[in-house]
Amino acid sequence: MNTESDLLAAAKVAAQFDKLTRHVASSFKHQLEIAQAANDKDEIIKQQIKLEVLKAARMMFSGSYKVALKTAPAGDWSDA
């Protein structure tokens, strides 16, 4: 992947993924705040898990994106 059109397409995919996952994270955070206000421990844990899974997905995407653009070696996601 080194043509200009490939780079542009990759940037568009990354931007859309970022936009969507930030929106989802915001929703999860809102639900977490509601659960905390209600002192609903089960729901608090559920929302925290959702946020952590989303965080992991974002890190995996970031690492994959860097590898695809050859800005990081495969498997080097330490700073994702």
URJOFEN-V207917 format. One line per field, one symbol per residue. ss: DSSP state (A for helix, B for strand, O for the rest). burial: # if it has 9 or more other C-alpha atoms within 8 Angstrom, else .. A space follows every 50 residues. Layout:
BEGIN
ss = ???
burial = ???
END
This chain:
BEGIN
ss = OOOAAAAAAAAAAAAAAAAAAAAAAAAAAAAAAAAAAOOOAAAAAAAAAA AAAAAAAAAAAAAAAAAAOOOOOOOOOOOO
burial = .....##..#...#...#..#...#..##.##..##...#..##..##.# #..#...###.##.###.#..#....#...
END
